[in-house]
Amino acid sequence: MTRGYISIGSNINKDEHIPASLRALEQAFGELTVSSTYESESVGFTGDVFYNLVVGFDSDLEVKAVAKQLRQIELDNGRTRDSRKFAARTLDLDLILYGDLIVNDGRLQIPRDEIEHYAFVLEPLAEIASSLQHPVSHISYAELWDQFDKTDLRQKRVTPSWASTK
């Protein structure tokens, strides 16, 4: 079994799409390790705030099969195929880590650069995988979070209504 991590984000009907994605991910991969939910401002465009979190899962699937499943869950939740990187979205599921795998194959990049560049990915990852080491830098995610420049940090941990019922 390979341990993978998925970054989840939404700023359109997020109280609907994030719980739906968690149910779909649990159905696809079984038990999930789920971080806290973080509310953050949109990056690269003006839009509603996002909810972001990271989940860990185990799978025997090939990495491309996992990525394909994530894409289908996005589409099932109203994501369109022509979605731009910096835009509002119903659901964004990014496979950010898959074991110690290092891949840079077109749309599939693992580990994702976003881990080290965006607090909304790194903080929840450090929360649930603090001692795990980045497969390239070999620095733990707790250390990466400690070193992260938090000067203009615009996110906070929140408890959405759907999270309190779990």
Long-range contacts (C-beta under 8 A, 24 or more apart in sequence): 1-58, 1-59, 1-60, 2-58, 2-59, 2-60, 2-98, 2-99, 2-101, 3-56, 3-57, 3-58, 3-97, 3-99, 4-56, 4-57, 4-58, 4-59, 4-66, 4-95, 4-97, 4-98, 4-99, 5-54, 5-55, 5-56, 5-57, 5-95, 5-96, 5-97, 5-98, 5-125, 5-128, 5-129, 6-54, 6-55, 6-57, 6-70, 6-93, 6-94, 6-95, 6-96, 7-52, 7-53, 7-54, 7-92, 7-93, 7-94, 7-96, 7-112, 7-114, 7-120, 7-121, 7-124, 7-125, 8-52, 8-53, 8-54, 8-55, 8-91, 8-92, 8-93, 9-50, 9-51, 9-52, 9-89, 9-91, 9-92, 9-120, 10-50, 10-51, 10-89, 10-90, 10-91, 10-92, 11-42, 11-47, 11-48, 11-49, 11-50, 11-51, 11-88, 11-89, 12-48, 12-78, 12-88, 12-89, 12-90, 13-78, 13-90, 14-50, 14-51, 14-160, 15-160, 15-161, 15-162, 17-77, 17-78, 17-90, 17-91, 18-51, 18-53, 18-91, 18-160, 18-162, 19-162, 20-76, 20-77, 20-91, 21-73, 21-77, 21-91, 21-93, 22-55, 24-73, 24-76, 25-55, 25-57, 25-73, 25-93, 28-69, 28-73, 29-57, 29-58, 29-59, 30-57, 30-58, 31-57, 32-56, 32-57, 33-57, 33-128, 34-128, 35-124, 35-125, 35-127, 35-128, 36-124, 36-127, 36-157, 36-158, 36-159, 37-157, 37-158, 37-159, 37-160, 37-163, 38-120, 38-123, 38-124, 38-155, 38-156, 38-157, 38-158, 39-155, 39-156, 39-157, 39-158, 40-119, 40-120, 40-154, 40-155, 40-156, 41-154, 41-155, 42-86, 42-88, 43-86, 43-118, 43-120, 44-85, 44-86, 45-86, 45-87, 45-88, 47-87, 47-88, 48-88, 50-120, 51-158, 51-160, 52-120, 52-121, 52-124, 52-155, 53-124, 54-96, 54-121, 54-124, 54-125, 54-127, 54-128, 54-129, 55-128, 56-128, 56-129, 63-95, 63-98, 63-101, 63-103, 63-108, 63-110, 64-108, 66-95, 66-98, 67-95, 67-107, 67-108, 70-94, 70-95, 94-121, 96-121, 96-125, 97-125, 97-129, 97-132, 97-135, 100-135, 101-135, 102-135, 102-136, 111-135, 111-136, 115-141, 115-144, 116-144, 119-148, 119-150, 119-153, 119-155, 120-155, 122-148, 123-148, 123-155
